[in-house]
Amino acid sequence: MSLPPNFLDELRTRISLTQVVGRKVLWDTRKSNQAKGDMWAPCPFHQEKSASFHVDDRKGYYYCFGCHAKGDAISFVRETENVGFMEAIEILATEAGMQMPARDPKAQEKADHRTELVEVMEKAVRFFRLQLRSGAGSNARDYLARRGLDDNTQDRFDIGFAVPGWQSLWDHLTGQGVAPEKIIEAGLAKPSQKGGKPYDTFRNRIMFPIRDARGRAIAFGGRAMDPDDNAKYLNSPETPLFDKSRTLYNQGPAREAAGKGQPLIVAEGYMDVIALASGGFEAAVAPLGTAVTETQLQMLWRITDEPIMALDGDKAGLNAAYRVIDTALPLLEAGKSLRFVLLPEGKDPDDLIRSEGRDAMRALLESAQPMVQLLWRRETEGRVFDSPERKAALDKTLRERIRLIQDPSLRSHYGEEIKQLRWALFRSPSKGGQGQSSARRFNASMPAKPSEGTLTSMLVAGGQDVENRLREAVILAALLSTPDLVPEFESQLEDMTCVDPDHAALRLCLLQHAGASAEAVQAAADAALGEPALEKLCRARHVAITPCVRNAGDPDLARLTIGEELAKLEAGIGLDAEIAEATEDLYGSADETLTWRLSQAAAARQIAQKAQSEDKAEYDLGPNGAAINREERSAFAALMETIRFEKPRS
C-alpha cells in the first residue's frame, strides 16, 4: 500500500517522540530537560545502567551513544514492537487520531473479500472447539492429555476436533447462513464428485488453527485420530487466504516473544511448537509440512538475525537440515544466518523438556552450531580422504557450495572457516605409523613453545583487537589528562567505535561532560568505571609511557597525540572495512580492481601510521657520511667561536 506524500509528514508533526519512547523507558530526570524536549534514559535496545539514550523531541530523532541505535518514531515502534513498516504506521496513526489513507477500489474489494473468508474461518474455529468439548471429542481429549496439553494450552492455541461425519461442518456453517461457495473457497469443504453435497475437508482429526502474523485464522492443520489414515497430518489446501510456502505456524506470538529477547526456534511441526511454547520457549514457529522455503527464510530474518533450526537428530532430521542449507546459502547476508540444533535421536522437543527439563532444552539452544559447521559435516561425515583425488573432490564440492553465497565478505569468511576445518582434518595425526611419522616431521617444523611471559603479555592476551584497544586507551588517557581538549575532538569521539566496554563508557562520559571542569570530568570518569579511570588506563604499560600522559598538562603534545591516534584508528577501521567488502578468498575470483582497492586502503593506512609531526629539520652530510642537523651544527660552531676568542683566566 502506498501512502500520500504528505501523510508521513503530518503523522510526525502530530506525534511526540518523547511520548512514544516514554512507554518503553524511564527518563533520567537529572539529565533530561523536558521543556526543551531534550530527554535522556537508559537505552531500551541494550543492557546498561547509565543514561546514554538521547531523544531530541524537536528534531524527532533518537540516538544511543552506547549501541548507536538511531531513528525516528516509526523506526522505534518497529524495533520495540517487532512489527513491519505499515503496522508501525497504523499504530502511530491510531494514537494520533489519523485515518489511514483509503485504498484503491479493487484493492479494497479484495481486502473485504478476504475479511469475509476470515470470518468463515473463525466460525469454523469455534465449531471445532465446541466439538472437542462434546461427547464425540472424548478420544481426542484423552490423546491431548497424554501429550501433556492441558486446558490452558488448548485454549491458548484454539485446538479443536473435527468429528468423523462427512458434512458436520458444512451443515453447521450453511445453517448459520454462510454461502456455500465461501465454505469451499476457504478450503473447509470439497465438491462431491458424485453430484451430492460437498463434504468436509477435515474429518476425525484434532484441529490446529493456522493464523497469520496479525492473528487471523487463515487455514487449519489436522492430526488424524485413525492410525490407519493415509495422511497423519493434513493442511488446508491453497486458498486466497493461505499459501503454505509463505506461512509459519505461530508466527504472531513468536514474533512478539522474539522482540522481547527470546531465541527464535524453528521446529518441525505443530506439536513441537506447542511443547516449546508451553515450556517457556515462546518464540517458536514451524513450516507447514514442507521444507523451509526462501520466503519463509526471509520472514524468519525479519524477526531475528539468527533463527535456530531445531531438528530431530535422526537421518531424516539431518537431511532436512541439509535442505535448509541449500536453500539458505544464496540468501545469506552479513548478520543474517542460521544456527542448528540437532535433538537427541528419538526425542522431539516435548520428550526432551518432559524427561530432562527446560534447562536441557536451553543448553541445547545455547550450543547451537553455526551453519558452516553443518555444511562441513555434510561433506565430510563418514568419508575417508586418503588420496589426493578424494581431497580434490572435497575441495571442488565446497568451492561450489561457497560460490552460492552472494555477499563477497561473507563468502570470504566462509572460505576462511572451511580452510581452518580442512587444515584440522588433513593435518591431524593418523593412528598408523606413517601418520605419526608425518606428525613428527610437521611438529619439528613448528616454532618453539612461547615463554610464559610471552603468553601473558597484553599483546597476546588482547587478541586481534589489542592494537585498537591500546589506541583507544591512549586517546582516552590523553583526554582525561587534558579534558579541555574534549570539545575540539567531540565529533570524532562521537564517531569512534570502542572495542573495550570500559572505553565505550569513558567515551560516553567525556562526551556528556564536555566543557566541564577537569575535576568534574575526572570524578565522572571514576564513577563510570567504579575506580580511578586514568589509573586503570595506565595499567597498560604502553599507555603509561605515552609522552602526553607522562607530561600531563601539555595541551599541544596531547592535541598532537590524540589527532594522530584517531587518524590511525580510523585508517585501520577503513582498511578492515575495505578488505571485508573487496577481498575474494581462495574460493572466489580476484581482478585488478580488487588489487587497486586494497592497495589504496593500505596506502591510506600507511600514511596515517606515520607521525603527523614529520621532522622538518634540514641536514648536512658529515665527513663520515652521517646526517648532521644544520641548525644544531650552526649553534655548535657559534659556541666554539665564543670559546676561541674568550680571554684565558689568570
URLINVEN-V749393 format. One record per backbone hydrogen bond with DSSP energy under -0.5 kcal/mol. NH is the residue of the N-H (numbers start at 1). CO is the residue of the C=O. If there is no record, write none. Layout:
NH:CO, NH:CO
This chain:
7:4, 8:4, 10:6, 11:7, 12:8, 13:9, 14:10, 15:11, 17:15, 20:16, 21:17, 22:18, 23:19, 23:20, 24:21, 25:21, 27:25, 28:40, 29:27, 32:28, 33:38, 36:33, 37:33, 37:34, 38:33, 39:37, 39:55, 41:53, 42:26, 46:43, 52:50, 53:41, 54:52, 54:63, 55:39, 56:61, 57:37, 57:55, 60:56, 61:56, 62:71, 63:54, 64:69, 65:52, 65:63, 68:64, 71:62, 76:72, 77:73, 78:74, 79:75, 80:76, 81:77, 82:78, 83:78, 88:84, 89:85, 90:86, 91:87, 92:88, 93:89, 94:90, 95:91, 96:92, 97:93, 97:94, 98:93, 108:104, 109:105, 110:106, 111:107, 112:108, 113:109, 114:110, 115:111, 116:112, 117:113, 118:114, 119:115, 120:116, 121:117, 122:118, 123:119, 124:120, 125:121, 126:122, 127:123, 128:124, 129:125, 130:126, 131:127, 132:128, 133:129, 134:130, 134:131, 137:134, 138:135, 141:137, 142:138, 143:139, 144:140, 145:141, 146:142, 147:143, 148:145, 149:144, 150:148, 154:150, 155:151, 156:152, 157:153, 158:155, 159:154, 160:207, 161:128, 162:205, 163:161, 171:167, 172:168, 173:169, 174:170, 175:171, 176:172, 176:173, 177:174, 178:173, 182:179, 183:179, 184:180, 185:181, 186:182, 187:184, 188:183, 189:183, 190:199, 192:196, 195:192, 199:190, 200:166, 201:188, 204:162, 204:163, 205:162, 206:223, 207:160, 208:221, 209:157, 209:207, 210:219, 211:209, 212:216, 215:212, 218:210, 219:210, 221:208, 222:234, 223:206, 224:222, 224:232, 225:204, 227:225, 229:226, 232:230, 234:222, 236:220, 239:242, 243:241, 246:243, 247:244, 249:286, 251:248, 254:250, 255:251, 256:252, 257:253, 258:254, 259:255, 260:256, 260:257, 261:258, 262:257, 265:263, 265:283, 266:308, 267:265, 267:285, 273:269, 274:270, 275:271, 276:272, 277:273, 278:274, 279:275, 280:277, 281:276, 282:280, 284:282, 285:265, 286:249, 287:267, 289:287, 297:293, 298:294, 299:295, 300:296, 301:297, 302:298, 303:299, 303:300, 304:300, 307:337, 308:264, 309:307, 309:339, 310:266, 310:308, 311:309, 311:341, 318:314, 319:315, 320:316, 321:317, 322:318, 323:319, 324:320, 325:321, 326:322, 327:323, 328:324, 329:325, 330:326, 331:328, 332:328, 332:329, 333:336, 336:333, 337:305, 337:335, 339:307, 340:369, 341:309, 343:311, 343:341, 347:344, 352:348, 353:349, 354:350, 355:351, 356:352, 357:352, 357:353, 360:357, 361:357, 362:358, 363:359, 364:360, 365:361, 366:362, 367:363, 368:365, 369:340, 371:338, 373:370, 374:370, 375:371, 376:372, 377:373, 378:374, 379:375, 380:376, 381:377, 383:380, 386:384, 391:387, 392:388, 393:389, 394:390, 395:391, 396:392, 397:393, 398:394, 399:395, 400:396, 401:397, 402:398, 403:399, 404:401, 405:402, 407:332, 411:407, 412:408, 413:409, 414:410, 415:411, 416:412, 417:413, 418:414, 419:415, 420:416, 421:417, 422:418, 423:419, 424:420, 425:421, 426:422, 427:423, 428:424, 436:432, 437:433, 438:434, 439:435, 440:436, 441:437, 442:438, 443:439, 444:440, 445:441, 445:442, 446:443, 455:451, 456:452, 457:454, 461:457, 462:458, 463:460, 465:462, 466:463, 469:465, 470:466, 471:467, 472:468, 473:469, 474:470, 475:471, 476:472, 477:473, 478:474, 479:475, 480:476, 481:477, 482:478, 483:480, 485:482, 486:483, 488:485, 489:485, 489:486, 490:487, 493:489, 494:490, 495:491, 496:492, 496:493, 498:496, 504:500, 505:501, 506:502, 507:503, 508:504, 509:505, 510:506, 511:507, 512:508, 513:509, 514:511, 516:513, 521:517, 522:518, 523:519, 524:520, 525:521, 526:522, 527:523, 528:524, 529:525, 530:526, 531:526, 536:532, 537:533, 538:534, 539:536, 540:537, 541:539, 543:540, 544:540, 545:541, 546:543, 549:546, 550:546, 551:547, 552:549, 552:550, 554:551, 555:553, 558:554, 559:555, 560:556, 561:557, 562:558, 563:559, 564:560, 565:561, 566:562, 567:563, 568:564, 569:565, 570:566, 571:567, 572:568, 573:569, 574:570, 575:571, 576:572, 577:573, 578:574, 579:575, 580:576, 581:577, 582:578, 583:579, 588:585, 595:591, 596:592, 597:593, 598:594, 599:595, 600:596, 601:597, 602:598, 603:599, 604:600, 605:601, 606:602, 607:603, 608:604, 609:605, 610:606, 610:607, 614:612, 616:614, 620:628, 622:620, 622:626, 625:622, 628:620, 630:618, 633:629, 634:630, 635:631, 636:632, 637:633, 638:634, 639:635, 640:636, 641:637, 642:638, 643:639, 644:640, 645:641, 646:642, 646:643
